[in-house]
Amino acid sequence: MNLFDNVPTNLPSELVEVLAEGQSVRIERIVSTGHTTEPGTWYDQEQDEWVVVLKGEAKLSFDDGEPVTMKPGDHLLIPAHRRHRVEWTTKKEPTLWLAVFFEKVSGTFLAE
């Protein structure tokens, strides 16, 4: 499978596809076509999330910090329970994300 194959261009809601998962890790391909998080809603996840934008653009907001605009190649680590939301994804083209959800074992993250 190629991550860039079969990317829909118009969706009623985000498309989330689980590519692989194990006991403490899940890898998802997410496709957004102008989608946002519902107003007043925040993601508050049990696992850490590392996310990268492969195509398109998006803006994430955090309840404890500055918003982050992401373009292709931009990635970030969202620690468990850091409340965040998607403010916007571009309507010009699908935004293609790769997200890895995992439980931190010990130590610190290398790329924060």
N, C-alpha and C positions, 0 to 999 in steps of 0.2 A: 504494500500500500504506500502511496505517496501522499504526504500531508496536504499537497496542493491540488489533488484530484478531487473532483466532485464537490467543489465549494459552491453552495447555493448563493444566488445573488439577491433573493428576496424571500424573507422568512417572517412569519407572524410573531415568532419569539426566537430567542437565541437557540442555536443548535449545539447541544453538548453531547459529544461522543466519547465514551470511555475506551481508550486505546489499549490500556493494560492496567491491571490492579493486583495487589497482593494484600497481605495481612495489614500492612501499615503504610501502603503507598497506592496512589491512583494517578494515572496520567490521562488527561483529557485534551481533546481537540475541541475548541469552542469557536463557533462562527457567529459573528454579530453583524447585522446589516442595519445600522442606525439605532440599535437598541440601547436602552438605559436601564438602570435599576429603578424600580418604582419609587416615586417620591416618598420620603419618610422612611424608607426601608434601608437597612444596613446589613451587609454580610458579617456574621460573627461566627467564624468557623472553628471547629475543634482542632483541626490540623493546620500546620504551616502550609503556605502555598507559595511556590515559585512559579512566576508567570512570565512569558515572553510573547511579544507581538511579532508575528511572522509576516503579516501583511495588513495594510490598513492603518488606522489611527484610533486612539481612544484616550479618554481622560478619566482617571480614577481619583476619588476624593476619600479622605480619611477623617474620622471624627477627632483625631488628635494631631493633625498636621496639615501641611500644604498639599494641594492637589498635584498630581503627576500626569503630564501628557506623555503618552507612549506612541512611538513610531516603530517601524520595522527594526528589529534587532534590540530594542529596549527591553530590559527585563528587570524584575524586582522580586524581592522576597517579602511576603506578607506574613508576619508571625501569627500564630494561632491567637484568636480573640482580638486581633486588631481590626476594629470595625471599619469597613470600607464599602464603597459603592461605585458603580460605573455611571459617571455623569453623562457621557456621550460616546458613541462610536460613529465614525464617519459614515455618511450615506453615499459617498462617491464610489465606494467599492466595499466588498465584504472585509471585515476585520477578522483575521485569523489568529487565534491565540493557541498557545500550548501551555497547559497548566499542570503542575506536578504537586500533588497534595501528599504530605508525609508527616510523620511524627519525629521531632528532633530527638536524637538519642542522648547526646551529651556534647559539651563544648560549645563553641560559637560557630556561627556561619562564616564562611570565608569571603563571600561576596555580598555584602550588605550595601 
